[in-house]
Amino acid sequence: MEDAGERSNYCENTSDCEEDRGSDNDFETSKLGTKEYWEEMYQKELETFKDIGDVGEIWFGEESMSRVLGWMQTAKIPENAAILDIGTGNGAFLVELAKHGFKNLTGVDYSPASVELARNVLQTECLSDITVKEVDFLNCNRELKEFDVCIDKGTFDAISLNPNNSKEAKKLYVQALRDALKENGFFSITSCNWTKEQLLQRFNEGFEFVQELPTPRFQFGGKTGNSVTALIFKRVH
Ligand SMILES: C[S@@+](CC[C@H](N)C(=O)[O-])C[C@H]1O[C@@H](n2cnc3c(N)ncnc32)[C@H](O)[C@@H]1O
């Protein structure tokens, strides 16, 4: 069984409000930022998938995928665009992308169990031609390049929780993303740990802000905030 307490710590900033969340200060790290944590989780999800066919967690819910897919439609991303799902987990987003007609899809994750789970999920959907690779995005030595669109849903959040060196990890992430995207390629990020302002600060070199995708807002104690932030950037010089 998954540890509900640990999961609820994943979105560290969820209850904070916008005005408290403007800076790029680090928050507390956790084992949710470790490979061991994800490997153990996907081992269990893989077993569950094999037993009962449940793909497991859809991080931030189904609407987090439809939100990005809606933007892709509006932005007229062509069906043959090379799309990378960074930290693909169970590969559920790859399935949705394929169902929406996208044909050039790659998913990467550093957890071998996640890769096996995603491959199993894709096979069940008769989508075995989609590439899923075991890759540590922070140490991929430019293996990932020439993508038109990179999608991140919860992975930068996980990387930011890295207990070893989250500051360095975040820098490596930005560099790896720059390497992976073609010039004028798009980056879609959905985060529950970082605000719009913090993400604008993080991705301010080599990226241009394109738009914020609307996400549900909450009100608490007279303050207003978003439970998740979804932004689109474009890779520039
Ligand atoms: C919160 S989960 C999100 C999974 C998936 N994107 C989704 O929306 O369901 C974070 C994912 O990032 C992966 N991950 C974390 N650090 C990574 C890294 N350095 N390289 C590749 N994958 C990583 C984890 O294994 C996990 O699958």
The ligand as an ORCA input file, in Angstrom:
! r2SCAN-3c Opt
* xyz 0 1
  C       5.367     12.699     -9.597
  S       5.948     11.447    -10.647
  C       5.135     11.931    -12.148
  C       5.056     10.833    -13.147
  C       4.343     11.196    -14.460
  N       4.949     12.350    -15.095
  C       2.883     11.460    -14.217
  O       2.432     12.575    -14.416
  O       2.194     10.511    -13.821
  C       7.650     11.938    -10.926
  C       8.361     11.063    -11.914
  O       9.638     11.612    -12.184
  C      10.562     10.541    -12.307
  N      11.902     11.124    -12.114
  C      12.353     11.799    -11.032
  N      13.626     12.195    -11.221
  C      13.971     11.801    -12.462
  C      15.172     11.917    -13.239
  N      16.262     12.525    -12.751
  N      15.190     11.403    -14.481
  C      14.094     10.764    -14.973
  N      12.948     10.597    -14.282
  C      12.879     11.120    -13.040
  C      10.105      9.559    -11.230
  O      10.640      8.265    -11.404
  C       8.583      9.646    -11.434
  O       8.163      8.763    -12.423
*
